[in-house]
Amino acid sequence: MTNLDDHKQSISWKGLSNTFQDAITLTRTLGFRYIWIDSLCIIQDSTEDWQVESAKMASIYSNGYLTIAGTKSRNGLGGLFSSTPDYRVAGTTPEGEKYCLYFRERIDHQIDNILESAGMTSSEKYYPLLSRAWVYQERMLSTRVLHFGRYELFFECKSTIQCECGTIRFHGAGTETPVPLIKVGYAGALEAYDQCYKADALEKVQYHGARLWRSMVSCYTALRLTKSKDRLPAFGGLARQMASKRKTRYLAGLWEDALIDDLLWTLYTPSKLKCPRPEPRNAPTWSWASVESAAGVGYYDTILFTDLEDEGLEDRMPHVHYSKIEGCNVVGSAIDEFGGVASGELTISGLVVEGVLGQDVHMHEGDETFQHLVKFGDVTKPIDSDYLLDEKGSHQVRPGTKVCCLCMSMLQLGQKDYLFSLVLKESSLCTGRFERIGMMKIAGPRSCVHPDSTIFRGADLRTVTIV
C-alpha cells in the first residue's frame, strides 16, 4: 500500500525482479500488449484487496492466453532464461571432405517429476516453483503454460505436455498410450460434464469427477504453503470452476454430492511425524483443510484402489454407506464463498460405538514408534490419527480420553472388505458437538466384514454434529 501511488504513475525497470523483467521481455517478443503479475496487480499488504482479487483467480488464469512459469527458479532472482553450452567437433572424412558437428549434453529433466501420475508434484532441486501450493491451481487453471526449466522449455496445455528434446513426447504424449497427466484429466472431466445429457452417463461422469477431485486434493496438500490459513483460498479457483459443472454445494474442500466418500481422507504420514493441528483453525475438523502433512492427504478408496487396478479388476467399486448426512452448514468469506472458512457444522446419523483412546509403543530397529488405539472393552483397534494428538495445547488428546467411532461406509475391493469409521471426541469449544481426530479401518475377507460382525454389533443409531 505504501508505494501504490508511485506504482500508479510508473514502475522502475530496475525495481523489477529478474523474473519479472524476463517475463515482460518475453511478452513483448511474443507480440502481446498486456501481462498480469500477481504481486504487482494485487495490493500486497491489503487483506481486503487480496480477498477480492484472489476470488478472480479462476477467471484470470483460465482466460489468459499464456501463463509464464519460472519453473527452475526459487525466487525472483533466478529469472526465466538460461543457456546450455554447446560443443563442436571438426574433422575431415576419409575422402578429404571437411565437416563440423554440433551437439549438446544429454538433458536430464527428471521426467518422472513432470509426469507424476499422482499429480504433478515436483523435485525441489529441479523444479522448485512446482513445490508451491499456490502454483498448483495456477497451473491447472491455465489454458497454456510455458515452463522455463534449467536446460529446456516445457509446453503444457489441456491435451498434452511436450519438451524441447522430445523425451516427454517419447514417453507417451501423442502416442497410443497417453501420459497420465492430471491436468489433462481435469480438463477432460470439465468437458465431460458439458457433454453429458443422459442420467446414466451423468452418474458415471459424477463418479469419475469425484475421484479426480480427491486425487487433486492429494496432490495439492503435499505442496508447500507458507500460511496455513491459505489452504482453502489457494485451492478456491479450482473449486469455483468445478462448482460451475458439478452443480452442488462446495463445503470447505468437500462436495455435497459425494460427501460421505470425501470424508474418508487420511494422512500418509507416520504417527510420530504428524504435525499439530494448525492454530488458529483454518477449517472444521471434518475437512482435510484442518490438518497439515508434508506427504499430503490421501483417500482410502484411492489408496486401496491402486492395488485393485494393478490386478486388472473391475473399475467400479461397490460402495455400501452405513451413515446418512442430515445437514451441513459452512460459514465462509463474505467476499469469496470458495475461499477461507470461518466455521462449519456437519450432522451425520449412523451407528456409533464408544471407546477409550490408547497408545501402543514399540521399538523397531532401535527406533521408537507408536500407534494410537481405541479400546472397546476387550477389543482394541488401531486408528489413523489426523494430527499429532500428543502435542500439548488446546487440541491435545491424552490416552484415556473417551472417544466414539461413527460407522461410515464399506468398500469391497478384490477379495477383501473394508469398513471405515470416523473417530470423534467431544468438542472442548462447543457443547454437544464433536471434533474429528482420526479414522479407523477394519479389514477382513470378502463378506466377513460388516457392522454386525465387528465392534458395531448392537451399536446405537445416533445423530452427531461435528465442528
N, C-alpha and C positions, 0 to 999 in steps of 0.2 A: 504494500500500500504506500510505503514511503517514497518510492520512485515512480508511482503511477502517472503523475502529471508529466514527468520528464519523458516517460516512455510514450505518452500520447503525442509528444512533439517529435521525438526521434529516438532511435536506439543505436548507440555507437557500435560499429562493426567490431572494434577491438574489445568491446564489453561482452561479446557473444562467445560462448564456448567453442572449442574446435569442432565439436559435433554439429552445433547449430550453423556455424559458418559453412561447413561442408554440405550440410543439408540444403542450405539456401543456394549454394553454388550448383548443386545437382538439380534443384528445382528450376533454376534459370536455364541450365543446359538442356533440360528436357522440354523447355518451352512453356512451363506453367507460370502463371502470374501470382498465385496465392499459395501460402504454406501455413499450416496450423501447428503451433508448438505449444504443448500444454502449459509449460511453466511460464510462457510469455503471454498466453491468452487467458490464463486463469490467475486472478489475484492471489498470490501465494499465502499471504497471512490473513486472508479474509475467509472465515468459515462459511459465511452466507454465500459469497460468490462461488466458493468451491462446491457447495451443495447444489447450487443452481447449475453450474457448468458440468459437474460430474454426471448429472442426470441426463445430459445430452450426449454422453459418450457413444452410445449405440448408434445414434444418428450421425455423429461426426465421423466415426471410423467406417461405418457401413456405406456412407455416401461419398467418402473420399475416393479419388481416383487411384492414388498410390500411397501406401504407408512406407516410410523410410525407416529402417531399423539398423541402428549401430550395434549389431548383434555381438561383435567382437569386443566392444568397449565396456569397461567397468564404470566409467563416468564420462562427463563431457570433455575431458582432456583427450580421450582416446581417438576422437574423430571417426570419420567413416572410411576414408581412403587408406589404402596400404599398397605396398608394392612387393612383388615376388621376384627375386633375382632370376634372370635367365642366363643361359650359357650357350656358347657356340663352339663348334669343333670344325676346323678347316682341314682340308686334306686334298689329296689327289688320287683319282681312281687308277687302277692298273692300265687303263687306256690313256692316261695322261690328262684327263679332264679334272679341273678343279671343282671342289664342292665346299659348301658350308652348311652345317646342320645346326639348327636352333632347337633348344629344348629347355625344360624347367624341371625342378624336382617334383616327384610324385606328391600330390596333395593329400594330406591326412586331415580330413574334415570331420572325423568322428561321426560317421553316418548314423550309427545307432542312436546318437543323442538327438539328431534331427528327426529321425523316423521312429522315435519311441512310440510303440503301438499303444502304450498306456496313456500317451497324451502329451507329447512334446515337452517332456522335461529335458533339462539340458545339463551339459557338463559345465561346472563353474569355471573351469580352466579355459575352455574353448569358446563358450557362448554365455558369458556372464549376464547379458541382458535377459536371456530367456529363463533365468532362475528367479526373476522378479514377478511377484504375483500380479501386479497391475498390468504387466505386459501381456499376460495370458489372454485377457478379454480383448485387448487391443489387436492382438494377432488373430484371434478367432473372428472378430467382427469385421476386420478389414477385407475389402474386396481383393486387393493385391498387396503383397508385402515384398519389398526388396531388401534382403538381408545382406549386410556387409560383414563378411567373415574375415578371418585372419589372412586367408590365402585366395579367396574367391568370393563371388556373389552367389546367392541363392534367390530364386524367384519362387514365390508361393502364392497360389490363388485357390479358388474354391474347388478346383478339379485336380490339381497336381502340385508337385514341388519338383524343381529341377535346379541343377547347379552347373557351373561353367564346365567342369571336367567331365560331366556326364555320368558320374558314378551313381547318383540317385536315380537317374533315368534307367540305368542298367539294373538297379535293384527293384524295379517294378513299375515306375510311373510310365504310362503309355504302353504297357505290355498287357498280356492276358492275365497277369497276376498283380492287381493294383496294390500299391503300397498302403498299408493300414493306417491312413492319416486321419486323425480325429477331426481336424479342420474340414477335410473333405466330407467326412461322415456327418458333421454338424450341418454343413450346407445342404447335404442331401436330405437330412431329416426335416429341415425347414421347408424344402421344396416338396417333400412327400406330403406334408400337411396341406399344402396348397392344392395338390393334385388328387387328394383323397375325397371321394364322393360317396362311396358305399359304406354302410355301417360295419360290415365285417372287415373291410380294408382299413377303416379308421381305427378299429381295435388293434390291429397289427401295428399300424403306424404309431399309435399311442404307446404301445408296449415297448417298441424299439426306441422311441423318443425318450421314454422314461429311463431306460437303461443307458442311453447315450448321456443323458444329463448326469446320472450318477458317475459315469466314467469321467466326465468333465470335472465334477467336484473332486474326485480322487486326484486328478492331475493338478488342479488349481491349489488344493490345500497342501501340496508338497512343496510349493514355491515360497520364496522369502517375502515376508511382509513386515515393513518397519513398524507400523502401528496396528495393533490387533483390532482396534476399533474400525479399521478399514476392510475387515474380512468380507463383509457383505457388500459394501459400496464398490469394492474393486471387482465384484462379480455381477454387479447390478445391471450393467449394459447387456450382458448375455441374458439375464433374467427378463429384462424388458423386451428384448427381441423374441425370446422364446414364448413369452406370455401372449404375444400377438398371434401366435399359432396354436398354442395349447388351449386357449380359451378357458382357463381355470385359474384359481387363486394361487398366487405365489406367497408362501408362508415361511419367511426367514430362511431361505435356501432350499426349501422343500416345496412340493406341489400337492395341491388338494386331491387331484385325480389319481395320485399314486402315493398317498401319504403313509400308509402302513409299510409299504416296501421302502420308501425313502427314509423311514425311521430306523431301518436296520443297518445303520452305519457303525463302524468301529475303527479303532486305530491300529495301524500296522506296528506301532512302536511297542517294544517290550515294556513290562510294568515299571522297571527301575529307570527307564529312560523317558518316561512320560513327563509332560510339563504340567505345572499347576494350572488350575483354571484361571483364565485372564481376569484381571481386575482393572477397571470396573467391568461388569458384564457386557458382552457385545451382542448377546442373543439369548433367547430362552434355552434352558439346558437340553431340551429335546432336539435342538438344531445342531448340526455339525459346526456351525459358526461359533459355538460357545466354547470350543476347545482348540488347542494348538498341538501340532505334531510336525516334526521335521520330515517324517516319512509320509505324511498325508493321511487322509481319511479313506477307508475302504468300505465296501459293502459286502455283506456275507454272500449274497446271491452271486455277485460278480466274482469274488474270490473263489468260491466253490465251483462256479460255472466254468471257470477256466479249465479245470481238470476235466469237466464234462465234455467240453468242446474238443479237447485233445483226444478223448476217447471216441470222438465221432458220433456222439449220442444225439438224441433229439434236441432241436434248438429251443423249443418252447418248454419251459419248466412248469410243472404242476404246482400251483400255489393254493394253500389252504389257510385262510385267515380265521383266527380264533378271537380276534378283537374287532371292535367297531368304533369308528371315530364319531363321537357325539357332537363335537363342535371345536372350533379353533378360532381364536381371536388374536391378531397381531397388531400392535400399535407401532407404526413405522414413522418415518420422517414426513413432515407435512409437505416438504418440497419434492421428495422423491420416494415413492412407495416401494421402489426396488433397492433402496439404499439401506442405511442403518436402521436398526430396530430398537425401540425403547423398551418394549416388553411384549410378552406373548403367553397365552394360555392355551393348552391343548387338553381336551377332555376325551378320555377313552374308556370304554367299558369292556371288560373281559375277565378271565379267570385270574385271580390274584392269590398268591401264597406268601406268607410272611416267614422271614428268617432272620439270622444274625450274621453280620459281616465278620469274617475271619481272615487269617493270613497264613499262608504256607511258605516257610523259608527253608531253603536247602542250598547245599554247596554243589557247584558243578565246575570241575577243573579249577578249583581254587577260587572261584568267583561266586559270591553270594547272590542268589536270585530269589525272588519271591513272587507269589501269585495270590491275588485276592480270591477269597472263597465266600460262599454263603452256606450257612448251616441250617438245614431244615430238620430239626430233631436229630435223628440218627443218620440222616443223609446229608452229604456235603457235595456241593457243585462248584467248580471254578467259574469265575466270571472274567470278562474283559472290561477293565475299568476305563472310563472316558478320560481320566486325567490322573495326576499323582495324588491319590486320596490321602496320603500320609503327610502332605505338606501342611505345615502349620499355617493357620489363617481361618478366614470365615468359611472356606469350603472344605476344611479338613473333615474326613470321616474316619473315626477311630475304629479299630477292631472292637466288636461287641455292640456296635450300633445296630439298631433294628432297621431292617430294610424289607422291601417287598418286591416280588417279581410279577410282572404283568405278562401273561402269555399272549404273544402277538401273532405268530404265523408258523407254518411248517412248509419246508421245501423238500421235494422228493428228487434227489439227484443221483443218477446211477443206481447203485444198489443200496443207497443209504437214505434215511430220513433225518432231517434236521429241524429241531424245534427251537424257535428264537423267542426270547423274553427280554423286556426292559427291566433293568434293576433300578429301583427307586428308593429314595429316602424322604422322610418328611422335611419340608422346607423350613429353614430357620427364619426366613423372612416373611413368608406368607402362611398364616394359619390355615390349616385344612388343605394345603396344597403340597405337591411333591416335586422333587427335583430328580432328574435322571443322573445316575452316576456310572452306568455301565450297561453291558449286555451279557446275557447268559445263553449259551448254545448247548443243547443236548442232542447228541448224535447216536444213531443206532441202525441196525439192519432195516431194510425196507419193510414197511407195515408193522414195525415193532415200536415206533416212537410216535406217540400222540398223547394229549393231555391225560387221559385216563390211565396210561401206563407209566407216568412219570410223577414228579412231585406235585403236579396239579390235580392229581386224582382226589376228588372230594373238595376241591378248592371252591371258594365262594366267588360268585359273579358280582363284581363291584365296578363302580364308576369312579375314576380318579382324574384329577386335574393336575397337569404337570406345567410348571412355570420355568 
